[in-house]
Each structure stands twice: as C-alpha cells, then as structure tokens.
C-alpha cells in the first residue's frame, strides 16, 4: 500500500504510524463495544487507557483483556497491508505500543498493575511476531510469470 521506491521518506513513515495507530484504536473500539459495551451501562476511554480497567478479577476486565489481545491480532494483519515489510514490523509495533503507553500515562498515570503490563507486552509480542510471520509469508510468495512467457 505505502511501500515505494523511495528508501527514506519521513512523511511516509509518519503516515504509516498514524494509519496503524488509527486502525488499532478503531479495531479496539469495535471489540470493546462488542465485548465490554454489553456489560457496562456506558463505555468510555477509561477502558482504553486506564490501567485499572485491565483486571482479571471481574468479567468486564476479562472482556477488556480479550479486546486488547484480539486487537493485537488484527494489528498484525494491518502490518501486512500498511507496512508490507517483515523487517519493519517490530519497529512499527513497538512504536504503536510506546504511543499507547504514553497515552495511558497521560490519561490514568503510571500503569502500576502487573496485569496491564502482561497484557500489553503479550499484545506487542503477538502483533510483532505474527505480523513478521505474515509479512514473510507474503514476501516469499512466488511471482507468477507464466502470462509473460511467449508460447513457442
């Protein structure tokens, strides 16, 4: 989608970061609406950015955890189409989670919950490793050249 002949294009990198971040939060919002929205009277940004909502002690907390993990799986798919290179997947996945850490820091303070760290590190690992695997699988596909050969 965004991959081109230009090797160093900072605007392209920023556009990819913004696109990936928006797709991640859009997907997280869809999963939150489906899983958490059915359990609470009003869904808010607390479930996205406050570390206290990521807990294993309530059913709603488990739904939040599930939403984060499912979003990281979807994020791996986004890496395939937005980033398109296996060697860049780790960079963009880590950028996404660092931005999420800073956003959570501003919104709810330093995440002191071990559960929050486990969920986000697991989500990061899933997104980076699955994204790299899918990108490598896509990069190693054979290029069909049969239509270009002349039949003799």
C-alpha positions in Angstrom: 0.0 0.0 0.0 2.6 2.6 1.1 5.8 0.8 0.0 7.6 2.6 -2.8 10.9 3.1 -4.5 12.0 5.9 -2.1 14.1 4.5 0.7 13.9 7.3 3.3 10.6 9.2 3.3 9.8 10.7 6.8 6.3 11.7 5.7 5.6 8.1 4.6 6.8 6.8 8.0 4.6 9.3 9.9 1.6 8.4 7.7 2.1 4.7 8.3 2.4 5.3 12.1 -0.8 7.4 12.1 -2.6 4.9 9.9 -1.6 1.9 12.0 -2.5 3.7 15.3 -5.9 4.7 14.0 -6.7 1.3 12.7 -5.6 -0.3 16.0 -7.8 2.0 18.1 -10.7 1.6 15.7 -10.4 -2.1 16.0 -10.0 -1.9 19.7 -13.1 0.3 19.9 -15.1 -2.2 17.9 -14.0 -5.1 20.1 -14.7 -3.0 23.2 -18.1 -2.1 22.0 -18.9 -5.7 21.3 -17.4 -7.3 24.4 -17.4 -4.6 27.1 -20.3 -2.5 25.9 -22.7 -5.3 26.5 -21.6 -5.4 30.2 -21.5 -1.8 31.2 -24.1 1.0 31.0 -21.7 3.5 29.4 -18.4 2.8 27.6 -15.7 5.4 27.9 -12.0 6.0 27.3 -11.3 4.5 30.8 -11.4 1.1 29.2 -8.9 2.1 26.6 -6.3 4.0 28.6 -6.8 3.4 32.4 -4.7 0.6 33.7 -7.2 -0.2 36.4 -9.8 -1.5 33.9 -7.4 -4.2 32.8 -8.0 -6.7 35.6 -8.6 -10.4 36.0 -10.9 -10.0 39.0 -14.0 -9.2 37.0 -15.8 -10.4 33.9 -15.6 -6.9 32.4 -11.8 -6.9 33.0 -11.5 -10.2 31.1 -13.5 -8.7 28.2 -11.1 -5.7 28.2 -8.1 -8.1 28.1 -9.7 -10.1 25.3 -10.3 -6.9 23.3 -6.7 -5.9 23.6 -5.4 -9.3 22.5 -7.9 -9.5 19.6 -6.8 -6.0 18.5 -3.2 -7.0 18.5 -4.0 -10.0 16.3 -5.9 -7.6 13.9 -2.9 -5.2 14.2 -0.7 -8.0 12.8 -2.9 -8.1 9.8 -2.7 -4.3 9.4 1.1 -4.6 9.5 0.9 -6.8 6.4 -1.1 -4.3 4.4 0.2 -0.9 5.8 3.9 -1.7 6.5 4.4 -4.6 4.0 8.0 -5.4 5.2 8.9 -8.0 7.8 12.0 -6.1 9.0 9.8 -3.1 9.8 7.1 -4.9 11.8 9.0 -4.8 15.1 9.7 -1.1 14.7 6.1 -0.1 14.0 4.6 -2.5 16.6 6.9 -1.1 19.3 6.0 2.5 18.1 2.3 1.7 18.5 2.7 0.3 22.0 5.0 3.1 23.1 2.5 5.7 22.0 -0.2 3.7 23.8 2.0 3.7 27.0 2.4 7.5 26.8 -1.3 8.0 26.1 -2.2 5.7 29.1 0.4 7.6 31.2 -1.3 10.9 30.5 -4.8 9.6 30.9 -4.5 7.4 34.0 -1.0 7.8 35.4 1.8 5.3 35.5 0.4 1.7 34.9 1.2 0.0 38.2 -0.9 -3.0 37.5 1.1 -6.2 36.6 -1.9 -7.3 34.6 -1.7 -4.2 32.4 2.0 -4.9 31.7 1.4 -8.6 30.9 -1.5 -7.8 28.6 0.4 -5.1 26.7 3.7 -7.0 26.4 1.8 -10.0 25.2 -0.2 -7.9 22.7 3.1 -6.4 21.5 4.7 -9.8 21.1 1.7 -11.2 19.3 1.5 -8.2 16.9 5.2 -8.1 16.1 5.8 -11.8 15.7 2.5 -12.6 13.9 3.0 -9.5 11.7 6.5 -10.6 10.8 5.4 -14.1 10.1 2.6 -12.9 7.8 4.8 -10.4 6.0 7.5 -13.1 5.4 4.9 -15.4 4.1 3.6 -12.7 1.8 7.2 -11.7 0.7 8.1 -15.3 -0.2 5.2 -16.0 -2.5 6.1 -16.9 -6.0 5.7 -14.2 -8.6 3.5 -15.6 -11.4 5.4 -15.1 -14.7 3.5 -17.5 -16.9 1.5 -14.9 -18.6 4.6 -13.0 -19.7 6.2 -16.0 -21.4 5.7 -16.4 -25.0 4.3 -19.8 -26.1 6.6 -21.4 -28.6 
